Amino acid sequence: MPIPILRFPEPMSEASLPLDVDCGMVETDASRLLQAELERYCERELNGRSFLIAGHRGAGKTTLVANAFLEAFKRAERGPLPVRPLLIQLHGPDLLPWPERKPPPVPKPKEGETPKPEVPPEEMATRVVLEEITLGLHRAVAREFARSFREATRRKTTLNRVRRLEVFEMAAELEVELYDFPSAARLRDLWQRAGFLRDGVLFRPSYDERARRAMAPRPDQGLRELVALHTVTEAYRRISGEYSQTEDDKQVDNKKDEATQAVDTTGKNLLQPIVSLLTGGIVGSSLVQADISPYIATISGLVTALGTVVILKYSTTRGQDRTITRSQKFMRDLSVATLDRVLPIVIERLLQAGLAPMFVVDELDKVHDFENRAVKMVAHLKKLVAESAFFCFLTDRSYFEDVQNQISSRPFPTVHTYYSHRIFVMQSPDDLHKHLRKVLNLDGRAGPPQHPNARPIAPGSDEEQDANLIPYFLLYRSQMHPVDLQREISRRRTEKGEVDLKVGDIRSSWGLRLDPVIQAAIELVLDREVFRIRLENKLGLRRFAHDAMYYLTRTRKSDRRIDLGPAGLDSFGAYLVERAGGDPAAVNVTKLMNEEERDFLWARVRDLVGLLADRAQLKSQITTRNTERQARGLPVIPWAIGSSLDTLQSEILHQLPGEPDIYYWTYGIDGTNYAPAPPAVMAVRQSAWPDDVTFIRAVSQTIEEVTG
């Protein structure tokens, strides 16, 4: 029965999103640490974290982060986490472009205006970083809200067909308008018309009891979402063009007091002329009776009438007038330079709405002069990067080595606190074996429904013996490198989803059966107590351990000869520099590690040579190691490895007679046997003969000794 190879979806692919789907990832200490810290961030136990994640190209850095995010996302969807992570992917070369972006030209000031200062280059670099962070944040938030709006519409079972289509149309409108700076009123209108103003769109309506306690009381979930979404779009507006806002505040205070007294009877009634005429007549008559001339009496009556008019028209007026004017003009600074103050507010409001931003900055190994520019970037934005959000910086091995050297060579350098955690992505042999056992279904458990070819392997069968050897074969061919391991698995998988090797090939073919044996010897050396203790005490040395163990394998392709002397030690040091991404001609291995560490790794290479040159010792150590691992509850080396050793005709490596530090590979890569000649033949080859007759006689004697 052929051996099946199960197929798992990649993290963040569409097939990986259902909650019951397993991505079959390789679990390591690094992945467990990252996932634990991310879940603590989603639990709101942490304000922020910054991870420096390094490794070789193809070591699985991006996949590691994607899987950690996906697991936290699924856990939040099931209910236990109060907020769920939001993945924001940033491209390192865009974040730190080269050549660096120049500051915009400063316009000439108008008459009477104060000239604006030029933007310093360092500040301009910070602005570029802030722009890219804001752009990535808005893109992720817009995508998440549009997706959640549609999903929330699908979950509404009370909508009829017409109403459902109407709400889906609103979801399409939202997705378009989020890139056109919708107002808060417009967003509220969409939420209200769709019926999401209270419960929002981000979370499912049903939670378990723990989630209810964590989320309650949240009757304003929809309003929280509107506040967060509007804040993000306003930040996006700042980087999308010229944006200004002016507020005028003008206050006028007027006060007027007036008092008027008047007696006025002119023309409005008959009282005034009657009184005047009567008064004038009385005066005139009195004067006539007093023997005054009629002419004078008449004049006196007229004068008296006119005087009465004047007296009756008397009025008085008193007034006070006061005016106070106050005017204020406020121009908001909405430029990119203020984003460092705005982004923490944006992140906080997203957290209040239920989204935990997780920024992933990838491809930093392609950034020009990243070692120096990273210091400036993180120094300006440390508050945001390490204390207000969750950042993952993905880089290569060379920058990781540079950071490690700074920390080890100087007491508490500035880079020491830039990153909360520094991890190097590396899978141990046990991690990889656990993954391969899942891929090959060696534990006898049928896979999930998406694996129709999943079936258990019969215990004790030939297929089981092959299946136990195949992981060692695959690990040796890929040299325990994750991307090469996946390529090797894909290459060995047939159209039917099975291993392309026939049953028994890996135990009988000379070109195949040697690889599992060498891999087992490598794992024996790595699992020795002296090696395990050293790697546990100095994790930084672990990244060189695998390189050291495959030194023989990599040199085997070009040379059958192995030199364990001083010249070989120099070649080994240059090899380690090259594996670390350096130039062996310009960089000495002592810049990566001290001489004691280099000599320790070289001694482990000599240990491996000793095992490959002595089959009896190798088999004995396999037995001892299996006993120890059984006591520790760990998987053991399959007994099929020992059976393969018994079928070998000679040692895997042989020592050159008279040269204790020189070894040769006995078998070629294709399984060709280059077994050395017996000592008698070697003596014939190395002797100098005076004539042909003496040589012929010596050869004849040697043949007799060899053949008996």
Buried (B, 14 or more C-beta within 10 A) or exposed (E): EBBBBBBBBBBBEEEBBEEEBBBBBBBBBBBEBBBEBBBBBBBEEBBBBBBBBBBBEBBBBBBBBBBBBBBBBBBBBEBBBBBBBBBBBBBBBBBBBEEBBEBEEEEEEEEEEEEEEEBEEEEBBBBBBBBBBBBBBBBBBBBBBBBBBBEBBEEBEEBEEEBBEBBBEBBEBBBEBBEEBBEBEBBBBBBEEBBBBEBBBBBEEEBEEEBEEBBEEBEBBBBBBBBBBBBBBBBBBBBBEEBEEEEEEEEEEEEEEEEEEEEEBEEEEEEBBEBBEEBBEEBBEEBBEEEEEEEEBBEBBEEBBEBBBEEBEEEEEEEEEEEEEEEEEEEEEBEBBBBBEBBBEBBBBBBBBBBBBBBBBBBBBBBEEBBEBBBBBBBBBBEBBBBBBBBBBBBBBBBBBBBBBBBEEEEEBEBEEBBBBBBBBBBBBBBBBBBBBBBBBBEEEEBEEBBEBBBEBEEEEEBBBBBBBBBBBBBBBBBBBBBBBBBBBEEBBEEEBBBBBEBEBBBEBBEBBBBBBBBBBBBBBBBBEEBEEBBEEEBBBBBBBBBBBBBBBEBBEEEBEBBBEEEBBEEBBBBBBBBBBBEBEEBEBEBBBEEEBBEBBBEBBEBBBBBBBBBEEBBEBBEEBBEEBEEEEEBBBBEBBBEBBEEBEEBBBBBBEEEEBBBBBBBBEEEEEEEBEEEBBBEBEEEEEEEEEEBEEBBEEBEEEEEE
